[in-house]
Amino acid sequence: MESGPAIFTGAVFALFGGALLVWTGIRARQGEPVAHGVRPVASAALATLAAVTALGTGLWCFTQV
């Protein structure tokens, strides 16, 4: 019964992390800012770190099933 919330939460984190990673990659590749008012390298690095963290959290949730 407890596996349902873990699967849902894992899917949400994995989808968010994957989408953020793809979006950051596309923005950085096109040379457009990832965040306004922040240095491009710093914002891309922070967004990539957040995306990888979300993907890792999603994978961790899937192991709890």
N, CA, C, O and CB atoms as a CASP TS submission, in Angstrom:
PFRMAT TS
TARGET T0000
AUTHOR 0000-0000-0000
METHOD Language model
MODEL 1
PARENT N/A
ATOM      1  N   MET     1       0.818  -1.193   0.000  1.00  0.00           N
ATOM      2  CA  MET     1       0.000   0.000   0.000  1.00  0.00           C
ATOM      3  C   MET     1       0.862   1.258   0.000  1.00  0.00           C
ATOM      4  O   MET     1       0.460   2.278  -0.560  1.00  0.00           O
ATOM      5  CB  MET     1      -0.931  -0.002   1.199  1.00  0.00           C
ATOM      6  N   GLU     2       2.042   1.202   0.619  1.00  0.00           N
ATOM      7  CA  GLU     2       2.888   2.374   0.701  1.00  0.00           C
ATOM      8  C   GLU     2       3.717   2.591  -0.557  1.00  0.00           C
ATOM      9  O   GLU     2       4.390   3.616  -0.668  1.00  0.00           O
ATOM     10  CB  GLU     2       3.790   2.264   1.887  1.00  0.00           C
ATOM     11  N   SER     3       3.693   1.674  -1.497  1.00  0.00           N
ATOM     12  CA  SER     3       4.508   1.837  -2.697  1.00  0.00           C
ATOM     13  C   SER     3       3.896   2.850  -3.657  1.00  0.00           C
ATOM     14  O   SER     3       4.614   3.427  -4.473  1.00  0.00           O
ATOM     15  CB  SER     3       4.683   0.497  -3.400  1.00  0.00           C
ATOM     16  N   GLY     4       2.599   3.079  -3.579  1.00  0.00           N
ATOM     17  CA  GLY     4       1.943   4.042  -4.472  1.00  0.00           C
ATOM     18  C   GLY     4       2.494   5.449  -4.344  1.00  0.00           C
ATOM     19  O   GLY     4       2.859   6.051  -5.354  1.00  0.00           O
ATOM     20  N   PRO     5       2.568   6.001  -3.126  1.00  0.00           N
ATOM     21  CA  PRO     5       3.140   7.343  -2.982  1.00  0.00           C
ATOM     22  C   PRO     5       4.616   7.410  -3.383  1.00  0.00           C
ATOM     23  O   PRO     5       5.060   8.422  -3.927  1.00  0.00           O
ATOM     24  CB  PRO     5       2.987   7.810  -1.550  1.00  0.00           C
ATOM     25  N   ALA     6       5.371   6.360  -3.125  1.00  0.00           N
ATOM     26  CA  ALA     6       6.790   6.366  -3.496  1.00  0.00           C
ATOM     27  C   ALA     6       6.947   6.384  -5.015  1.00  0.00           C
ATOM     28  O   ALA     6       7.822   7.069  -5.544  1.00  0.00           O
ATOM     29  CB  ALA     6       7.513   5.137  -2.900  1.00  0.00           C
ATOM     30  N   ILE     7       6.110   5.640  -5.703  1.00  0.00           N
ATOM     31  CA  ILE     7       6.166   5.627  -7.169  1.00  0.00           C
ATOM     32  C   ILE     7       5.771   6.987  -7.725  1.00  0.00           C
ATOM     33  O   ILE     7       6.425   7.502  -8.631  1.00  0.00           O
ATOM     34  CB  ILE     7       5.246   4.529  -7.744  1.00  0.00           C
ATOM     35  N   PHE     8       4.713   7.567  -7.193  1.00  0.00           N
ATOM     36  CA  PHE     8       4.267   8.879  -7.658  1.00  0.00           C
ATOM     37  C   PHE     8       5.333   9.940  -7.412  1.00  0.00           C
ATOM     38  O   PHE     8       5.650  10.727  -8.303  1.00  0.00           O
ATOM     39  CB  PHE     8       2.963   9.275  -6.964  1.00  0.00           C
ATOM     40  N   THR     9       5.885   9.958  -6.195  1.00  0.00           N
ATOM     41  CA  THR     9       6.898  10.947  -5.859  1.00  0.00           C
ATOM     42  C   THR     9       8.147  10.762  -6.703  1.00  0.00           C
ATOM     43  O   THR     9       8.736  11.739  -7.165  1.00  0.00           O
ATOM     44  CB  THR     9       7.248  10.866  -4.383  1.00  0.00           C
ATOM     45  N   GLY    10       8.554   9.519  -6.906  1.00  0.00           N
ATOM     46  CA  GLY    10       9.715   9.244  -7.745  1.00  0.00           C
ATOM     47  C   GLY    10       9.501   9.701  -9.178  1.00  0.00           C
ATOM     48  O   GLY    10      10.411  10.242  -9.806  1.00  0.00           O
ATOM     49  N   ALA    11       8.299   9.482  -9.692  1.00  0.00           N
ATOM     50  CA  ALA    11       7.996   9.919 -11.055  1.00  0.00           C
ATOM     51  C   ALA    11       8.010  11.435 -11.175  1.00  0.00           C
ATOM     52  O   ALA    11       8.507  11.977 -12.162  1.00  0.00           O
ATOM     53  CB  ALA    11       6.643   9.379 -11.494  1.00  0.00           C
ATOM     54  N   VAL    12       7.470  12.117 -10.180  1.00  0.00           N
ATOM     55  CA  VAL    12       7.467  13.583 -10.207  1.00  0.00           C
ATOM     56  C   VAL    12       8.887  14.130 -10.178  1.00  0.00           C
ATOM     57  O   VAL    12       9.231  15.004 -10.974  1.00  0.00           O
ATOM     58  CB  VAL    12       6.662  14.144  -9.025  1.00  0.00           C
ATOM     59  N   PHE    13       9.709  13.627  -9.271  1.00  0.00           N
ATOM     60  CA  PHE    13      11.095  14.092  -9.198  1.00  0.00           C
ATOM     61  C   PHE    13      11.862  13.766 -10.470  1.00  0.00           C
ATOM     62  O   PHE    13      12.628  14.595 -10.963  1.00  0.00           O
ATOM     63  CB  PHE    13      11.798  13.471  -7.997  1.00  0.00           C
ATOM     64  N   ALA    14      11.663  12.564 -11.006  1.00  0.00           N
ATOM     65  CA  ALA    14      12.384  12.171 -12.214  1.00  0.00           C
ATOM     66  C   ALA    14      11.961  13.020 -13.414  1.00  0.00           C
ATOM     67  O   ALA    14      12.809  13.437 -14.203  1.00  0.00           O
ATOM     68  CB  ALA    14      12.150  10.687 -12.511  1.00  0.00           C
ATOM     69  N   LEU    15      10.672  13.275 -13.559  1.00  0.00           N
ATOM     70  CA  LEU    15      10.209  14.108 -14.671  1.00  0.00           C
ATOM     71  C   LEU    15      10.707  15.548 -14.525  1.00  0.00           C
ATOM     72  O   LEU    15      11.148  16.153 -15.503  1.00  0.00           O
ATOM     73  CB  LEU    15       8.672  14.086 -14.751  1.00  0.00           C
ATOM     74  N   PHE    16      10.641  16.089 -13.328  1.00  0.00           N
ATOM     75  CA  PHE    16      11.125  17.451 -13.109  1.00  0.00           C
ATOM     76  C   PHE    16      12.622  17.553 -13.372  1.00  0.00           C
ATOM     77  O   PHE    16      13.073  18.465 -14.064  1.00  0.00           O
ATOM     78  CB  PHE    16      10.813  17.903 -11.684  1.00  0.00           C
ATOM     79  N   GLY    17      13.388  16.623 -12.823  1.00  0.00           N
ATOM     80  CA  GLY    17      14.834  16.643 -13.001  1.00  0.00           C
ATOM     81  C   GLY    17      15.231  16.473 -14.460  1.00  0.00           C
ATOM     82  O   GLY    17      16.132  17.158 -14.945  1.00  0.00           O
ATOM     83  N   GLY    18      14.563  15.564 -15.158  1.00  0.00           N
ATOM     84  CA  GLY    18      14.868  15.369 -16.571  1.00  0.00           C
ATOM     85  C   GLY    18      14.512  16.578 -17.412  1.00  0.00           C
ATOM     86  O   GLY    18      15.279  16.981 -18.287  1.00  0.00           O
ATOM     87  N   ALA    19      13.349  17.158 -17.149  1.00  0.00           N
ATOM     88  CA  ALA    19      12.932  18.337 -17.909  1.00  0.00           C
ATOM     89  C   ALA    19      13.846  19.524 -17.630  1.00  0.00           C
ATOM     90  O   ALA    19      14.190  20.267 -18.550  1.00  0.00           O
ATOM     91  CB  ALA    19      11.483  18.703 -17.576  1.00  0.00           C
ATOM     92  N   LEU    20      14.241  19.711 -16.378  1.00  0.00           N
ATOM     93  CA  LEU    20      15.140  20.810 -16.036  1.00  0.00           C
ATOM     94  C   LEU    20      16.513  20.622 -16.669  1.00  0.00           C
ATOM     95  O   LEU    20      17.131  21.585 -17.124  1.00  0.00           O
ATOM     96  CB  LEU    20      15.276  20.930 -14.521  1.00  0.00           C
ATOM     97  N   LEU    21      16.985  19.388 -16.697  1.00  0.00           N
ATOM     98  CA  LEU    21      18.280  19.110 -17.308  1.00  0.00           C
ATOM     99  C   LEU    21      18.250  19.367 -18.807  1.00  0.00           C
ATOM    100  O   LEU    21      19.186  19.951 -19.354  1.00  0.00           O
ATOM    101  CB  LEU    21      18.699  17.671 -17.034  1.00  0.00           C
ATOM    102  N   VAL    22      17.187  18.939 -19.477  1.00  0.00           N
ATOM    103  CA  VAL    22      17.054  19.179 -20.919  1.00  0.00           C
ATOM    104  C   VAL    22      16.927  20.676 -21.196  1.00  0.00           C
ATOM    105  O   VAL    22      17.585  21.198 -22.095  1.00  0.00           O
ATOM    106  CB  VAL    22      15.828  18.421 -21.491  1.00  0.00           C
ATOM    107  N   TRP    23      16.089  21.364 -20.433  1.00  0.00           N
ATOM    108  CA  TRP    23      15.876  22.797 -20.646  1.00  0.00           C
ATOM    109  C   TRP    23      17.174  23.574 -20.428  1.00  0.00           C
ATOM    110  O   TRP    23      17.501  24.471 -21.205  1.00  0.00           O
ATOM    111  CB  TRP    23      14.775  23.325 -19.706  1.00  0.00           C
ATOM    112  N   THR    24      17.908  23.231 -19.377  1.00  0.00           N
ATOM    113  CA  THR    24      19.173  23.908 -19.101  1.00  0.00           C
ATOM    114  C   THR    24      20.167  23.660 -20.222  1.00  0.00           C
ATOM    115  O   THR    24      20.868  24.578 -20.647  1.00  0.00           O
ATOM    116  CB  THR    24      19.757  23.439 -17.764  1.00  0.00           C
ATOM    117  N   GLY    25      20.230  22.439 -20.699  1.00  0.00           N
ATOM    118  CA  GLY    25      21.142  22.120 -21.791  1.00  0.00           C
ATOM    119  C   GLY    25      20.821  22.877 -23.057  1.00  0.00           C
ATOM    120  O   GLY    25      21.723  23.366 -23.737  1.00  0.00           O
ATOM    121  N   ILE    26      19.550  22.979 -23.381  1.00  0.00           N
ATOM    122  CA  ILE    26      19.140  23.705 -24.589  1.00  0.00           C
ATOM    123  C   ILE    26      19.455  25.188 -24.448  1.00  0.00           C
ATOM    124  O   ILE    26      19.991  25.797 -25.373  1.00  0.00           O
ATOM    125  CB  ILE    26      17.631  23.504 -24.865  1.00  0.00           C
ATOM    126  N   ARG    27      19.128  25.775 -23.295  1.00  0.00           N
ATOM    127  CA  ARG    27      19.404  27.204 -23.096  1.00  0.00           C
ATOM    128  C   ARG    27      20.896  27.493 -23.147  1.00  0.00           C
ATOM    129  O   ARG    27      21.315  28.476 -23.758  1.00  0.00           O
ATOM    130  CB  ARG    27      18.829  27.679 -21.760  1.00  0.00           C
ATOM    131  N   ALA    28      21.695  26.655 -22.516  1.00  0.00           N
ATOM    132  CA  ALA    28      23.142  26.871 -22.497  1.00  0.00           C
ATOM    133  C   ALA    28      23.741  26.677 -23.890  1.00  0.00           C
ATOM    134  O   ALA    28      24.646  27.410 -24.289  1.00  0.00           O
ATOM    135  CB  ALA    28      23.814  25.916 -21.493  1.00  0.00           C
ATOM    136  N   ARG    29      23.242  25.703 -24.616  1.00  0.00           N
ATOM    137  CA  ARG    29      23.754  25.435 -25.964  1.00  0.00           C
ATOM    138  C   ARG    29      23.444  26.590 -26.924  1.00  0.00           C
ATOM    139  O   ARG    29      24.247  26.904 -27.803  1.00  0.00           O
ATOM    140  CB  ARG    29      23.153  24.127 -26.507  1.00  0.00           C
ATOM    141  N   GLN    30      22.293  27.211 -26.755  1.00  0.00           N
ATOM    142  CA  GLN    30      21.911  28.328 -27.613  1.00  0.00           C
ATOM    143  C   GLN    30      22.543  29.640 -27.154  1.00  0.00           C
ATOM    144  O   GLN    30      22.416  30.658 -27.834  1.00  0.00           O
ATOM    145  CB  GLN    30      20.398  28.468 -27.645  1.00  0.00           C
ATOM    146  N   GLY    31      23.209  29.623 -26.027  1.00  0.00           N
ATOM    147  CA  GLY    31      23.856  30.832 -25.517  1.00  0.00           C
ATOM    148  C   GLY    31      22.904  31.802 -24.850  1.00  0.00           C
ATOM    149  O   GLY    31      23.249  32.966 -24.646  1.00  0.00           O
ATOM    150  N   GLU    32      21.723  31.347 -24.510  1.00  0.00           N
ATOM    151  CA  GLU    32      20.740  32.194 -23.834  1.00  0.00           C
ATOM    152  C   GLU    32      20.871  32.016 -22.323  1.00  0.00           C
ATOM    153  O   GLU    32      21.347  30.982 -21.856  1.00  0.00           O
ATOM    154  CB  GLU    32      19.295  31.855 -24.303  1.00  0.00           C
ATOM    155  N   PRO    33      20.449  33.021 -21.566  1.00  0.00           N
ATOM    156  CA  PRO    33      20.604  32.912 -20.109  1.00  0.00           C
ATOM    157  C   PRO    33      19.673  31.862 -19.509  1.00  0.00           C
ATOM    158  O   PRO    33      18.535  31.692 -19.947  1.00  0.00           O
ATOM    159  CB  PRO    33      20.343  34.262 -19.451  1.00  0.00           C
ATOM    160  N   VAL    34      20.177  31.177 -18.515  1.00  0.00           N
ATOM    161  CA  VAL    34      19.355  30.201 -17.793  1.00  0.00           C
ATOM    162  C   VAL    34      18.516  30.928 -16.748  1.00  0.00           C
ATOM    163  O   VAL    34      17.366  30.566 -16.500  1.00  0.00           O
ATOM    164  CB  VAL    34      20.242  29.106 -17.121  1.00  0.00           C
ATOM    165  N   ALA    35      19.103  31.957 -16.139  1.00  0.00           N
ATOM    166  CA  ALA    35      18.392  32.801 -15.177  1.00  0.00           C
ATOM    167  C   ALA    35      18.805  34.242 -15.430  1.00  0.00           C
ATOM    168  O   ALA    35      19.976  34.515 -15.695  1.00  0.00           O
ATOM    169  CB  ALA    35      18.698  32.375 -13.693  1.00  0.00           C
ATOM    170  N   HIS    36      17.873  35.148 -15.354  1.00  0.00           N
ATOM    171  CA  HIS    36      18.161  36.554 -15.600  1.00  0.00           C
ATOM    172  C   HIS    36      18.826  37.192 -14.388  1.00  0.00           C
ATOM    173  O   HIS    36      18.434  36.951 -13.246  1.00  0.00           O
ATOM    174  CB  HIS    36      16.880  37.308 -15.959  1.00  0.00           C
ATOM    175  N   GLY    37      19.831  38.002 -14.657  1.00  0.00           N
ATOM    176  CA  GLY    37      20.504  38.721 -13.593  1.00  0.00           C
ATOM    177  C   GLY    37      21.592  37.921 -12.894  1.00  0.00           C
ATOM    178  O   GLY    37      22.147  38.381 -11.897  1.00  0.00           O
ATOM    179  N   VAL    38      21.906  36.738 -13.394  1.00  0.00           N
ATOM    180  CA  VAL    38      22.930  35.892 -12.782  1.00  0.00           C
ATOM    181  C   VAL    38      23.950  35.550 -13.858  1.00  0.00           C
ATOM    182  O   VAL    38      23.600  35.465 -15.035  1.00  0.00           O
ATOM    183  CB  VAL    38      22.307  34.591 -12.151  1.00  0.00           C
ATOM    184  N   ARG    39      25.202  35.354 -13.474  1.00  0.00           N
ATOM    185  CA  ARG    39      26.213  34.972 -14.451  1.00  0.00           C
ATOM    186  C   ARG    39      25.798  33.671 -15.137  1.00  0.00           C
ATOM    187  O   ARG    39      25.316  32.758 -14.467  1.00  0.00           O
ATOM    188  CB  ARG    39      27.600  34.818 -13.775  1.00  0.00           C
ATOM    189  N   PRO    40      25.972  33.564 -16.449  1.00  0.00           N
ATOM    190  CA  PRO    40      25.523  32.382 -17.196  1.00  0.00           C
ATOM    191  C   PRO    40      26.116  31.068 -16.694  1.00  0.00           C
ATOM    192  O   PRO    40      25.407  30.066 -16.600  1.00  0.00           O
ATOM    193  CB  PRO    40      25.866  32.547 -18.644  1.00  0.00           C
ATOM    194  N   VAL    41      27.400  31.062 -16.373  1.00  0.00           N
ATOM    195  CA  VAL    41      28.028  29.821 -15.916  1.00  0.00           C
ATOM    196  C   VAL    41      27.484  29.409 -14.553  1.00  0.00           C
ATOM    197  O   VAL    41      27.223  28.229 -14.316  1.00  0.00           O
ATOM    198  CB  VAL    41      29.554  29.982 -15.849  1.00  0.00           C
ATOM    199  N   ALA    42      27.316  30.365 -13.670  1.00  0.00           N
ATOM    200  CA  ALA    42      26.815  30.056 -12.337  1.00  0.00           C
ATOM    201  C   ALA    42      25.368  29.559 -12.384  1.00  0.00           C
ATOM    202  O   ALA    42      25.013  28.604 -11.693  1.00  0.00           O
ATOM    203  CB  ALA    42      26.919  31.287 -11.438  1.00  0.00           C
ATOM    204  N   SER    43      24.540  30.205 -13.196  1.00  0.00           N
ATOM    205  CA  SER    43      23.143  29.778 -13.261  1.00  0.00           C
ATOM    206  C   SER    43      23.004  28.412 -13.922  1.00  0.00           C
ATOM    207  O   SER    43      22.173  27.604 -13.505  1.00  0.00           O
ATOM    208  CB  SER    43      22.313  30.806 -14.019  1.00  0.00           C
ATOM    209  N   ALA    44      23.803  28.149 -14.942  1.00  0.00           N
ATOM    210  CA  ALA    44      23.754  26.838 -15.591  1.00  0.00           C
ATOM    211  C   ALA    44      24.244  25.748 -14.641  1.00  0.00           C
ATOM    212  O   ALA    44      23.673  24.659 -14.595  1.00  0.00           O
ATOM    213  CB  ALA    44      24.598  26.840 -16.880  1.00  0.00           C
ATOM    214  N   ALA    45      25.290  26.037 -13.891  1.00  0.00           N
ATOM    215  CA  ALA    45      25.806  25.056 -12.939  1.00  0.00           C
ATOM    216  C   ALA    45      24.806  24.770 -11.826  1.00  0.00           C
ATOM    217  O   ALA    45      24.610  23.616 -11.445  1.00  0.00           O
ATOM    218  CB  ALA    45      27.119  25.544 -12.342  1.00  0.00           C
ATOM    219  N   LEU    46      24.178  25.808 -11.309  1.00  0.00           N
ATOM    220  CA  LEU    46      23.198  25.620 -10.244  1.00  0.00           C
ATOM    221  C   LEU    46      21.965  24.866 -10.741  1.00  0.00           C
ATOM    222  O   LEU    46      21.440  23.999 -10.042  1.00  0.00           O
ATOM    223  CB  LEU    46      22.787  26.970  -9.664  1.00  0.00           C
ATOM    224  N   ALA    47      21.506  25.195 -11.940  1.00  0.00           N
ATOM    225  CA  ALA    47      20.350  24.490 -12.501  1.00  0.00           C
ATOM    226  C   ALA    47      20.685  23.029 -12.778  1.00  0.00           C
ATOM    227  O   ALA    47      19.848  22.150 -12.570  1.00  0.00           O
ATOM    228  CB  ALA    47      19.875  25.177 -13.793  1.00  0.00           C
ATOM    229  N   THR    48      21.905  22.763 -13.247  1.00  0.00           N
ATOM    230  CA  THR    48      22.316  21.384 -13.489  1.00  0.00           C
ATOM    231  C   THR    48      22.408  20.615 -12.180  1.00  0.00           C
ATOM    232  O   THR    48      22.007  19.453 -12.111  1.00  0.00           O
ATOM    233  CB  THR    48      23.661  21.343 -14.224  1.00  0.00           C
ATOM    234  N   LEU    49      22.929  21.250 -11.151  1.00  0.00           N
ATOM    235  CA  LEU    49      23.003  20.608  -9.840  1.00  0.00           C
ATOM    236  C   LEU    49      21.604  20.289  -9.307  1.00  0.00           C
ATOM    237  O   LEU    49      21.378  19.210  -8.759  1.00  0.00           O
ATOM    238  CB  LEU    49      23.757  21.506  -8.845  1.00  0.00           C
ATOM    239  N   ALA    50      20.680  21.216  -9.464  1.00  0.00           N
ATOM    240  CA  ALA    50      19.304  20.975  -9.013  1.00  0.00           C
ATOM    241  C   ALA    50      18.663  19.841  -9.804  1.00  0.00           C
ATOM    242  O   ALA    50      17.935  19.028  -9.234  1.00  0.00           O
ATOM    243  CB  ALA    50      18.458  22.255  -9.149  1.00  0.00           C
ATOM    244  N   ALA    51      18.924  19.772 -11.112  1.00  0.00           N
ATOM    245  CA  ALA    51      18.359  18.717 -11.937  1.00  0.00           C
ATOM    246  C   ALA    51      18.912  17.355 -11.554  1.00  0.00           C
ATOM    247  O   ALA    51      18.162  16.384 -11.458  1.00  0.00           O
ATOM    248  CB  ALA    51      18.629  18.994 -13.401  1.00  0.00           C
ATOM    249  N   VAL    52      20.208  17.276 -11.338  1.00  0.00           N
ATOM    250  CA  VAL    52      20.818  16.001 -10.951  1.00  0.00           C
ATOM    251  C   VAL    52      20.345  15.580  -9.564  1.00  0.00           C
ATOM    252  O   VAL    52      20.134  14.393  -9.315  1.00  0.00           O
ATOM    253  CB  VAL    52      22.354  16.103 -10.980  1.00  0.00           C
ATOM    254  N   THR    53      20.179  16.535  -8.667  1.00  0.00           N
ATOM    255  CA  THR    53      19.661  16.229  -7.336  1.00  0.00           C
ATOM    256  C   THR    53      18.232  15.692  -7.416  1.00  0.00           C
ATOM    257  O   THR    53      17.887  14.732  -6.727  1.00  0.00           O
ATOM    258  CB  THR    53      19.708  17.478  -6.444  1.00  0.00           C
ATOM    259  N   ALA    54      17.409  16.307  -8.252  1.00  0.00           N
ATOM    260  CA  ALA    54      16.027  15.833  -8.409  1.00  0.00           C
ATOM    261  C   ALA    54      15.997  14.435  -9.027  1.00  0.00           C
ATOM    262  O   ALA    54      15.204  13.590  -8.613  1.00  0.00           O
ATOM    263  CB  ALA    54      15.216  16.815  -9.282  1.00  0.00           C
ATOM    264  N   LEU    55      16.855  14.192 -10.014  1.00  0.00           N
ATOM    265  CA  LEU    55      16.917  12.849 -10.604  1.00  0.00           C
ATOM    266  C   LEU    55      17.371  11.818  -9.580  1.00  0.00           C
ATOM    267  O   LEU    55      16.825  10.717  -9.517  1.00  0.00           O
ATOM    268  CB  LEU    55      17.862  12.838 -11.811  1.00  0.00           C
ATOM    269  N   GLY    56      18.361  12.170  -8.787  1.00  0.00           N
ATOM    270  CA  GLY    56      18.825  11.260  -7.739  1.00  0.00           C
ATOM    271  C   GLY    56      17.757  10.983  -6.693  1.00  0.00           C
ATOM    272  O   GLY    56      17.619   9.852  -6.227  1.00  0.00           O
ATOM    273  N   THR    57      17.008  12.002  -6.326  1.00  0.00           N
ATOM    274  CA  THR    57      15.921  11.825  -5.368  1.00  0.00           C
ATOM    275  C   THR    57      14.830  10.934  -5.948  1.00  0.00           C
ATOM    276  O   THR    57      14.273  10.090  -5.246  1.00  0.00           O
ATOM    277  CB  THR    57      15.336  13.182  -4.962  1.00  0.00           C
ATOM    278  N   GLY    58      14.528  11.123  -7.226  1.00  0.00           N
ATOM    279  CA  GLY    58      13.549  10.259  -7.877  1.00  0.00           C
ATOM    280  C   GLY    58      13.983   8.809  -7.905  1.00  0.00           C
ATOM    281  O   GLY    58      13.182   7.910  -7.647  1.00  0.00           O
ATOM    282  N   LEU    59      15.256   8.575  -8.219  1.00  0.00           N
ATOM    283  CA  LEU    59      15.770   7.212  -8.218  1.00  0.00           C
ATOM    284  C   LEU    59      15.757   6.612  -6.820  1.00  0.00           C
ATOM    285  O   LEU    59      15.468   5.427  -6.651  1.00  0.00           O
ATOM    286  CB  LEU    59      17.179   7.181  -8.784  1.00  0.00           C
ATOM    287  N   TRP    60      16.065   7.419  -5.831  1.00  0.00           N
ATOM    288  CA  TRP    60      16.017   6.935  -4.460  1.00  0.00           C
ATOM    289  C   TRP    60      14.592   6.532  -4.068  1.00  0.00           C
ATOM    290  O   TRP    60      14.387   5.519  -3.401  1.00  0.00           O
ATOM    291  CB  TRP    60      16.549   8.004  -3.503  1.00  0.00           C
ATOM    292  N   CYS    61      13.618   7.333  -4.488  1.00  0.00           N
ATOM    293  CA  CYS    61      12.213   7.013  -4.201  1.00  0.00           C
ATOM    294  C   CYS    61      11.820   5.686  -4.849  1.00  0.00           C
ATOM    295  O   CYS    61      11.076   4.898  -4.263  1.00  0.00           O
ATOM    296  CB  CYS    61      11.285   8.145  -4.703  1.00  0.00           C
ATOM    297  N   PHE    62      12.318   5.447  -6.047  1.00  0.00           N
ATOM    298  CA  PHE    62      11.999   4.180  -6.722  1.00  0.00           C
ATOM    299  C   PHE    62      12.616   2.986  -6.013  1.00  0.00           C
ATOM    300  O   PHE    62      12.064   1.887  -6.067  1.00  0.00           O
ATOM    301  CB  PHE    62      12.479   4.218  -8.167  1.00  0.00           C
ATOM    302  N   THR    63      13.745   3.178  -5.351  1.00  0.00           N
ATOM    303  CA  THR    63      14.343   2.056  -4.613  1.00  0.00           C
ATOM    304  C   THR    63      13.589   1.765  -3.326  1.00  0.00           C
ATOM    305  O   THR    63      13.766   0.695  -2.744  1.00  0.00           O
ATOM    306  CB  THR    63      15.807   2.349  -4.296  1.00  0.00           C
ATOM    307  N   GLN    64      12.757   2.683  -2.869  1.00  0.00           N
ATOM    308  CA  GLN    64      11.996   2.485  -1.632  1.00  0.00           C
ATOM    309  C   GLN    64      10.707   1.714  -1.845  1.00  0.00           C
ATOM    310  O   GLN    64       9.978   1.453  -0.889  1.00  0.00           O
ATOM    311  CB  GLN    64      11.680   3.813  -1.006  1.00  0.00           C
ATOM    312  N   VAL    65      10.418   1.350  -3.075  1.00  0.00           N
ATOM    313  CA  VAL    65       9.156   0.660  -3.402  1.00  0.00           C
ATOM    314  C   VAL    65       9.161  -0.716  -2.839  1.00  0.00           C
ATOM    315  O   VAL    65       8.190  -1.455  -3.006  1.00  0.00           O
ATOM    316  CB  VAL    65       8.926   0.599  -4.907  1.00  0.00           C
TER
END
